Amino acid sequence: MAQEGSYAQAKSYYDKALVIRQTVLGSRHPDTAQSLHNLGELSYQQENYGAAQQYLEQALTIYQEVLGANHPETGRTWSNLGAVCEAQGYFAAARTAYEMALKIFRSVMGENHVDTATALNNLGSLFDSQGAYSQAAAYYEAALAIREAILGPKHPDTATSLHNLGVLQAHANQWEAAATLMRQALTLRQAALGPRHPQVALSQECLAIIEGNLQRKWQPQIVKQPLRQAA
C-alpha cells in the first residue's frame, strides 16, 4: 500500500498494528520492533527523515535487547538507519550504521550472501556520494562478485551492481568504462525485467547521458541505485 502512494492510509494501519502489539505483546517484543521498523520505512519513503530515524532507532534498541547485537534483523535495521542518515547528509553516522550492518551480515550470513552484498553496495554508494571513488569501487566490485557468484550473471541485482559501477566511472570522468558498464547493465535489465521496467528506463537515461558526454554534448546528471535492506 505504501508503494502505491497511499501513505496516510498505510500509516494508519501501521499505527494500529503498533498499538495492538504494544498492548498484547509489550513494548520490548520483536513484533513491536517490526511495527516501528515499518513506520520508519514508510517515513523514509515520504522523505520524513527525522521521523524515520526515530522509528528505526527505537526498533534497533528493541532488536538489540531482545534478539541480540548480531541478529539479522538488527543488521537490517542498521542498514536502513544508514540510508536515513545518508539521506540527511550525516555521512559519518551513515558509515557507522552501514559498517555495523556489514559486520553483522558477514558474521551471521557469511561473505557470500545477498545481505552482505547489499551492505557492501550501500557503503559503495556512500563513498561515491563523497567523491571517494577508489573506495567506492572496491565496495561495488565486492558486491558485484558476490551477486554474480550466488545469483548469477543475469540477475537484476547483478545488473544493479553494474549500473552503479557505471555511474561511479562517470563520476570519475571515465566515460568509456562507464558506457561499457552501463550497456551491460541495460542489456541484463532488459532481458530480466522487460523493456518497460523503471530500472530499464533509468539505465537507458544514464547511458544516454554517458554517451552524450563521450560526444561532449552535456554534463553528467546520472543516478546511482543504493539498495536499502528490506524490512
Secondary structure, 3 states (H helix, E strand, C coil): CHHHCCHHHHHHHHHHHHHHHHHHCCCCCHHHHHHHHHHHHHHHHCCCHHHHHHHHHHHHHHHHHHCCCCCHHHHHHHHHHHHHHHHCCCHHHHHHHHHHHHHHHHHHCCCCCHHHHHHHHHHHHHHHHCCCHHHHHHHHHHHHHHHHHHCCCCCHHHHHHHHHHHHHHHHCCCHHHHHHHHHHHHHHHHHHHCCCCHHHHHHHHHHHHHHHHHCCCCCCCCCCCCCCCCC
